[in-house]
Amino acid sequence: MEHMKSTWRWASFFLAVYLLFSIPVHAEEVMELPPIKTAAKQITIGGQGRIRYQSFPAPPREELDFFTNYRFRLNVDVALTDGVSFFLQPQKVGVFGNGETGAGTDVSLSSVNTTTNTATGNMTLHQGYLDFKEIGGMPLNLRLGRFEYIIGGHRLIGNFDWSQRGRSFDGGLLSYAIPTAGTLSLFTFRLTGETETGPLPAGDRDLDTDLLGAHFNTALIPMSQTELTLINDRKLAGLPDSKRFTAGIKIEQTPNLPPLAFASPLTGPIWRAEYYKQWGDRTETQEIDAFLYALRLGYRFDLPLQADGDGRL
């Protein structure tokens, strides 16, 4: 019961803050409020609430587990100067009625129930980072802290957003926009509590994995976007001497035309090709040697459907 009360308190708090800063106030007379003095150039406050009803089959019991989980996030984006800003995003994740996450993995160094293997739904910091843009007047950007990062269409690195808790990384990202060529990014991350099969139910500093990588995004090939990626992760969970490398290429047509983009007036081919190679040493006697390739082909037609004045096709 106490977990439920705590959950509703946090949900009410985030909802109140979100409504306070997002809903315009209408009044008969215009009221001028005294200005708030701050050293920041601009402050943007927002939020997010996501509630999801789910069920999982349980064949041994011949029944379904039903539950409703939630995610509430508060966003605070502060621009200190033209080139320096910071972003904070605390979040509260849980399941209505018991205060446990249940439907997502926990990569945020919170406590864990070893009996049920689920993490408690206390509020955690999902993202918190500093941004330095156009350092020295050059197209050079630096990001430091905890943040989401996505490359390879989530296939290599992603935020695992289907989970209510999601995934973020601790580390740094340095990117340089090469004129007329593309953007080169170098990054180093600490994957909190990751194993070879994904994030653990709760972060464990003893099982952290270090990751280094380079990513190049370019539009040099006509009407397409090309990504070149090299990743090296070391000290896999339970394997302190392991090292693994992943390299590959992904080419996708632009503009991106999803197969069911009925609202888009664009037509044309839909294609994407990618190839990744993985190698390294898992242990002194076990080597890593794997590859992946994928090809997507399609065409989007311009269907002659247009609504008339009465809303009929």
HELIX and SHEET records of a PDB file:
HELIX    1   1 GLU A    2  SER A   22  1                                  21    
HELIX    2   2 PRO A   59  ARG A   61  5                                   3    
HELIX    3   3 ILE A  135  GLY A  137  5                                   3    
HELIX    4   4 GLY A  152  HIS A  154  5                                   3    
HELIX    5   5 ARG A  205  LEU A  207  5                                   3    
SHEET    1   A12 GLN A  42  ALA A  58  0                                        
SHEET    2   A12 GLU A  63  ALA A  79 -1                                        
SHEET    3   A12 VAL A  84  VAL A  95 -1                                        
SHEET    4   A12 THR A 124  PHE A 132 -1                                        
SHEET    5   A12 LEU A 140  PHE A 147 -1                                        
SHEET    6   A12 PHE A 169  ILE A 178 -1                                        
SHEET    7   A12 GLY A 182  LEU A 191 -1                                        
SHEET    8   A12 THR A 209  THR A 218 -1                                        
SHEET    9   A12 SER A 224  LEU A 236 -1                                        
SHEET   10   A12 LEU A 239  GLN A 253 -1                                        
SHEET   11   A12 GLY A 268  ASP A 281 -1                                        
SHEET   12   A12 GLU A 287  ARG A 300 -1                                        
SHEET    1   B 2 VAL A 112  ASN A 113  0                                        
SHEET    2   B 2 THR A 118  ALA A 119 -1                                        
SHEET    1   C 2 GLU A 194  THR A 195  0                                        
SHEET    2   C 2 GLY A 198  PRO A 199 -1                                        
END                                                                             
